Amino acid sequence: MSEATLAKPEMTMVMDLMFAGNTLALTMELACQPQIKDLVETALPSDPVRWSFEDRLAVHLCPELRPHAEAFYARKGPRLQEMLRPTPLRALDEKLLARLCALLEELQPGVMAAIRAAASR
């Protein structure tokens, strides 16, 4: 069996255990870039450790999501994408992206200008 074949079930399992994860595409596209993720990790509480990075970030940026995420991880609640229709979900994603940008600026002033400059090249 190849390494890719062995890694695939783990990846699926992690994705299955995500409350918000890939439903917040704009927010996670920025947050999951390696250097950004390392920076953001410093601001996130490590508890609950068993939650994915994406879910810990979503709850950090929007504490109102905590009871829903807790219910999901206790297997007593739905994923975020099952709770919201596409338009409100997109609006939430945009709101969390703005909060993430503010958090990044707080953690490392000037980082957003550097990201914008790199993206425009």
N, C-alpha and C positions, 0 to 999 in steps of 0.2 A: 504494500500500500504506500502511496506517495504521501509526503508531508501535507500537501494540499488536501488530500482526501481525509487525512486524520484531523486537520484543523476545521474542516467544514462543519461537522456536527457541533463543535464548540461554538462556532460563530452563530449558528442557527439558534442554539440554546440561549446565548446571550441576547440575541435580538428578540426572542420570545419573552424574555424577562424584562423588557423595557416598557415603561409606562408611557413616556413622552417620546424619547429617542428620536427616531427618524421622521416623526410627524412635524417636527419643528425644523424644517430643512434650512431656512435662512440662518437661523441662530446656530444650528449645529455645523453648518458649512464653515462658518468662521471659527467657532469654538473648538472644532476637532482638528484644526491645523496644528501640527506638532508643537511649534513654539508657543502658540496661543494657548493650547491645551495645558502645557506645562505651567504657564503663567496663571491661568484660571484655577488650576488645581490648588494653588497656594491659598486661594480665597475660599475654597469649598470646605465645609466641615467633612471630616472623614466618616462621620456617622450619618446615616447607615452605610457601612462599607459595602454591603452586598448589592446596593443599588448601582446601576450603571452610572458612568460619568455624566452622560446626557441627562439622566433623571435627577441626579444630584444638582446639576446646573439649573435645570428647569425649575426645581423647587427653590433653589437659592434665589433665582431671578424673580420668581413669582410664588411667594410663600403660601398663597391661597391654594396652590396645587398640592400641598403636603398631605392633607387628609385623603385626597383622591389617590395619590401615589402610595400612601400607606395601605389603603384598602386594596389597591391593585397587587401590591407585594404580599399581602395577606391572602391573596386569591379570593377577595370578596368584592372586587370592583373592576370596572372596565379600563381599557387603555384610554389615553387621552383622545385618540382619533375616533373612538367609539362614543365619546361624550359630546363632542362638538361637531357641527356641520363644517364643511370646507371653508366657508367665508369667515366665520368667527375664529376658526383655527388659524387661518392665514393672518387675521388681525392680531391674534395672540402671538404668533411667530414674529411679526413685525415689532410688536411691543417688547418682546423679550430680546430681540436683536438690538433694539435701542438701549435697553438696560444692560446688555452685555457690552456694548460699545462704551457706555458710561463706566462700567466696572473696569474694563481694560484701561481706560484713561486714568482712573483712580489708582490702579495698581502700577501702571507705568506711563506717566504723562508723555504724550507725544506719539504713543504707539499707533493710534488710529490714523494720524497723518502719514506715518511711515507705511502703513498698510495701504492707504489710498494711493500713495506715490508708487508703490510697487505694483499695484493693480493697474495703474494707468500706463505702465511701460509696455 
